[in-house]
Amino acid sequence: MDNPPNPRICVLDGHTLNPGDLSWEGLRALGPCEIHARTPAAEVAARAAGAGVVLTNKALLGAAQIAALADLRFIAVTATGVNVVDLEAARARGIVVSNVPGYGTMSVAQHVFALLLELTQRVGDHARAARGSGWPSARDWCFWEGRLVELDGLTLGIVGFGEIGSAVARIGAAFGMRVLATPSRRRPLPGDVREAGIDEIFARGDVVSLHCPLTPETRGLVDAARLASMKPTAFLINTARGPLVDEAALAAALDAGRLAGAGLDVLSQEPPAPGNPLLTARNCLLTPHLAWASHAARSRLMDATVANVRAFLAGNPVNVVS
């Protein structure tokens, strides 16, 4: 099918990719471009009407929306995950769908250790105490609140050894951690990483970090039984997908002291519902799904998305998922 020259481009939800610190000029150079910060679900079809190219991050392009967009030829997902697009409906219409793999690998891996170091060293808590009444009123030249944990010699268990899991393993090894990882079909484990099953990882890990995709098999992977198998001194880190974890079970384990702490950048519902038990759980760090969002990572995401659109318009689409 021939692509129309200079097709209309519609960005449905550009705010998270570019809240104002990046430029859309590369995309605008490819054709008439309409950019929306956010698009309510009920307005997707109306806003994208007449567009040959649509960019989405979280705005849903389901079967109904795709059926309503007669001119749509290309969907560029400004993320790695493409669950917001009905791929079967797109395929039936001959609509090409692309994503952007790998743009945030190092940013997410860095965030894993930001969470872990806050749990083990409590830098934020101690910095606030130092500037408040804690240090000025202390009787001694130093003080600390709670147990400080050294990473060297601890066991890091990685569930999901893709690009991010591999990067986390390298950083863990640099801290002197012993690294266990679930086997990968795509990449061999390096010599300093030992293959282990999920049950062994949860039982032996001083730190367990989740990096697997969300599938019917992995939904609820971290349930009450798995949490009970962990050491009471262990930490759980999740920067992958919220529904991998039974949140009520995790909150119960934390509040009962059966787990030392958890650091989560993702939840089952985002933003979280007010009653989510992890909002008040003990020793639970929550960050608002920002591990991917460093300026460097978003710049790569913008450049790769523009390149995806350019390649499609040139008749040679790349990063095609459907």
Steps between C-alpha positions, in 0.01 A plus 500: 500500500644838402550744781352847443756782479527707817220319685342662801674396822311492829666468841235386747688534829833673465530640852689215666754475218540875470369713786678796344871424520533331158417612146232372264669663200636172363148361485349821362749486214338175380152638437210698643505424870242540773629441853276439799640483851230253606197346328202358690391158377174637365684749277763275342306427180398863451847641552670242279242522221671560167846419632719256312748477789405484868736510797387362833652418833208402722200615296313185398469408133266207526299329230223761512737795466696333220178419313398866520828632353471441126820687410722339762805323355759509778497493881819604677497397866727730699598216734621142488176335611223498241207374708313827432450394136272222379764337282257255343268780389797696364630195314160436343501853361861487382599768749867487597580532872846586632649540846829622649701228673796563726483877538479497882717202593763682701256746655283218633803305622622814677161541666512143629807594701358839598216311669728233642752748642225702662370183664843390618665834583195725557679803363180703468390433857842584642535813286167626634606414856831682454325819391230470764535442871668159483866588447512846663357353821696173492726413794761338275684604186299255288179302518290274280144384504444131443725237348739605224565225245813445291439352153839337459464123538120498487309293246310686228229296329378622161171377356510572127842527336432733208685824431400662828555187708843462342588862583383452860721191524806698389437772756434245773825322421683834521363537854648159579167317503459136402251495213240234423269531200224307331609349167457704183415366156644812336837541667747273679568580863848648552754311702442698819125431497370161610179357354230426755130421505246744636448306823873500574529870421227590748632266767866601474484861386589780738364722226250385236451732201220443248567557128264255329208595272141486619333191355219274619771278649681779687196691628503466879843334485592648837219365717472424869671162466797646312534783747494250786792317339720811512743584777356745755809716431440507123390785275266485199543743209247537218562733207328270248119477522276550802276195458800270543450554874206417726494839667288401799730205572809720473353763733412230753853358488656843548268600783563169679878537468529189284688703237755775560376735231373555148571757231236532228481728198186333366160406641202304375303823458671826410444749654425277800157475655486671841448165674807328357661337807851572377442874547522447877710182524814498713838537331342537158643751254270603216600712204250610231607285202794726420790257464484538120469879503850645520565778253753282318255210466215721381731667248587157360131410496413817308779449246410132448130578460572765237729250325220239508257743334760609245582140411134416450444800274804392298342158451745315723340471846721397793433375854182343365294298749198447271 
